[in-house]
Amino acid sequence: MPSAVGPIKINSVGGGVINFGDSFYLAPKSASKTAAGSGAFNTGDFINTNSGLSATNALDPDVADQIVGGNA
């Protein structure tokens, strides 16, 4: 359903997405990648991680996963 959005002012956005009205095409404006070993992102109280030997492969053979250059 079409919608009209009046003038707005956004001073800052600390992460997240802002959409107004209908959305025909959404594209990311930034992309990032993180590599971490087993148990690295555990959160909470009383974490007990026994992973033994752990190895993380950070090699990226395809170089670019999602091109962001054209999303201006």
Buried (B, 14 or more C-beta within 10 A) or exposed (E): EEEEEEEEEEEEEEEEEEEEEEEEEEEEEEEEEEEEEBEEEEEEEEEEEEEEEEEEEEEEEEEEEEEEEEEE
